[in-house]
Every structure is written in C-alpha cells, then in structure tokens.
Amino acid sequence: MPKVSDAYRARRRDEILDAAQRCFSRGGYRGTTMADIIAESGLSAGAIYGHFSGKHELFAAMSRRTLGQRFAELDSLGSDGRPLAPAEVMRSVMTGMRDHFDLRILIQLWADAAIHADVRAEIAGPIGAIREAFGTAVRPWFEAHPEHVVDGDVDATIAALMPIALSLGQGFVLQREIFDDFDDEAYFAQAARLLPH
C-alpha cells in the first residue's frame, strides 16, 4: 500500500472539517450525527474515523482550526511591534469569526451547553483555548501600560478582564445573528470605550 503524505492527510482533514462545519451549521452540535458528516463529506466512515474518533473530536478540531486562524491574524496585526489593546484583540477575533465561521454554530452550542453537561464538558477545551489566546495577546499591552494593571499584577488583571471580554464577544455573536439592524462598527466602537485602551 503506498504511503500517504502528510500534505495529503492535512488536506483530507480539512475536507472533513469543512463537511463537519456545514453539518453543524445546519443541525447544530446535538442535531448533527457522524452519519450526517460522513454523508456530507462523501467519504467512507473509515476515512473519517481514520482522522477523528467522533463528533466531539471533530468539533474540537474545527474550533481549534478556526481559532488558530484568528490568532494567526492577531500575530500579523502585532507584527509592527505595537502591542494590541484588549478592544483590538476582541475586534480582530470577532471580525475573523464573523467572516470565516458560521456564528449560528456558537449560539447553538452555548444553548446546548447551558442545558447538557456533556456538551458543557466538550466545549471546555475550546473555551480554555480562547481564554489562553486572549490572555497571551493582551499581555504585552498590559505590560506596556502599567497604569491599567491592578495592584501591579498583570495575571490577575487579565483574569479579571476575561469574563467581560468573553461576554462582549458573545454579545456580538448573539446580537449580530438575531437583530437585522445590528451595527458591527458601532458595537466595536462602544466595546473600545469599555475595555482598557
């Protein structure tokens, strides 16, 4: 049997993740089955399970891929050496999510996580990754602006800011998908006034 290249495996993984994302967009996390993803991908069950053990692993990989792309964008934003303020980090992540991810998936996941402990447990990893990446992205800004650091403790300051920043992100996602007259730019402008800048 010929050896499969790493590039081929990576392309196949991306195909599977794209199919999973389309399914999750249509049916939500709980409403999507592995059979749905297999059918959407056009691949065999063996091809899917050769890459992912199940729906949880697929969703986690899809989340990591999406977040990884967003945080790669953050790295490029900070390439001029200027640290990014918390509002800039939030805006970059949210506009990237808006432009490259079906936000309805997040809303469905949050609703399911509020009711189902198994879903709540499954999203703990991706949520932890968001928190860690946000903290990493804003740390240089707080280090450069000690006047915004509470009691000289950067870690505690970032930890205290985290729930507020996540809530602003969730508010953006929810309102953007529900209200026809939602104004992204006005939201980001107000968030910039609320977050340290």
N, C-alpha and C positions, 0 to 999 in steps of 0.2 A: 504494500500500500504506500503511495507516495506521501512524503512528509508535507504537512500543511504549514505554510509560512506564518510567521507572527502577524504580518500585514494582512493576510487573508483572514486570520482569526479575528483581528480587530475590526475589519470591515463587516464580517459576519455578525459580530457582537453588536455593532452599530445598527445593522439592519434589524436585528431582533429588538433592540431597544426602541428603534423608531416604530416598529409594529406595536410594541407594548404601549408606547406613548399614545398612539392613535386609539388603541382599545381603551386605555384608562380615560382618555378624553371623552369617549362616547359613553362608557358604562360606569365610570368611577372605579375606585380601587376594589370595593367589595363586589361590585357588579360585573367585574371582569374575571374570567376564568383563564386558566392556562390553555384550555381548548380554544378560546377566543384568540389568544395571542398566537398560537400555532397556526390557526386558520388565516389570520391576518398576515402573518409572515410568509406564508406559502412554503414553509419548511416543514420537515418532519419533526415529530416530537423528540426524537433522538438528537437532532441538530440543535434544538432549543435547550434540552436538558444537558447537552454536552457543554453548554456555556453557563447555564443558570440552573440552580436547584429548584426554583419555583418562583411564584409570583412575588413573594417578599424580596428575594434577591434581585429580581428584575426591577422592582420599583426602587429599591435602594440604589442600584447601579444607574438607573435613569436619573434619579435625584442627584447622585454624585457627578454624573456627566454634565448635567445642566448647571449645577453649582460650580463645578470646575471651570466651565466655560465662562461663567460670570466672574469668577475670581481671577481668571487669566486676564480678563478685560480690566479688572481693578489694578493688576500688576502693571499693565501697559499705561493706565492713567497716571500711576505714580512714577512712571519712568523718568519724568523730568526732575526727580529728586524732591519735589514738594510733597509733604505728607497730606493725605486726604482727610478732610474733616468728616465727622460722622454722617452729616447730611449728604455729602458727596458719595460716600460709600453706599449709603442706602439707595440713593438715586440711581447709581450705576447698576447695582444688583437688581433693583426693581424694573428699570427700563430694559435690562437684558432679559429678565424673566418674561416681561410683557412681550418682547419682540421675538423670543425663541421658545416659549413654553406655553402650553395651554393652561392658563391660570385657573380654569374651572376644576382641574385635577386637584389643585391645592385646596380649594374650597370644599370639595367633596371629601378629601382626606381629613381636613380639620373637623368636619361634621362627624365623620365616622369615628375619628379618634376620641371625640367627646363622649361617644356612646359605647364604643367597643374597646375593651382593654387590650385585645390582641393587636388592633390597628395602632393604638397609642404606643404599644411596645415596639411595633415595627417602624414607626417614624422617629423613634428616639435617636437613632443613629444619624439620619439626615439633619434633624433639628440640631443635634450636637455639632455637626459639621458646620452648619450655618453660624452658630454662636462662635465657634472657634475661628472661623474665617473672618467674621466681622471683627472680632477682638484683635486678630492679627493685623487686619487692615487699618484699624483706627489707632492702634498703639503708637506708631510713630508721630501721629498728630498730637496725642496727649503728651508724649514725651517732649515735643517741641513747644507745647503750650501749657506749662505747669500751672498757670493761673486757673485752668479748668479742672485740675486734678484735686480731688477732695482729700484733705489731710495727707497730701504727698504720696498717696497710694494709687498708682496707675491701675493695678489689677482690680482693686475694689471699685474704682471709678468706672472702669469698663463693665464690670459685673453689674453695677447699679444701673448703668445705661442700657444694658442688653434687653431687658423686658420692654422698655419704652421703644427702642429701635425696632424690635420684632413686632410690637403692636402697630407701629406706624407702617411697617411693611405689610402686615396682614390687613390693616385697614385699607391700604392702597389696592391690594388684590381684590378684596371683597367689594369695595365700592365701585371699582372700575368695571367689574363684571355685572353689577346689579343696576347701577344708575346710568341711564343713557346720557345724562348731561354732565357726567363726571369729567373734570378738567385735570388731567395729569400734571400739567405745568403749575397750576395754582396749588395743587396738593404738595408738590415738591417744594415750592416757594415757601409755603407755610411750615412744612417739616423743617426746612433750613432755619427758620426763625426759632423753632422749638428746640432743636438739637444744638449742642455746642458747636460754635463756628467762629 
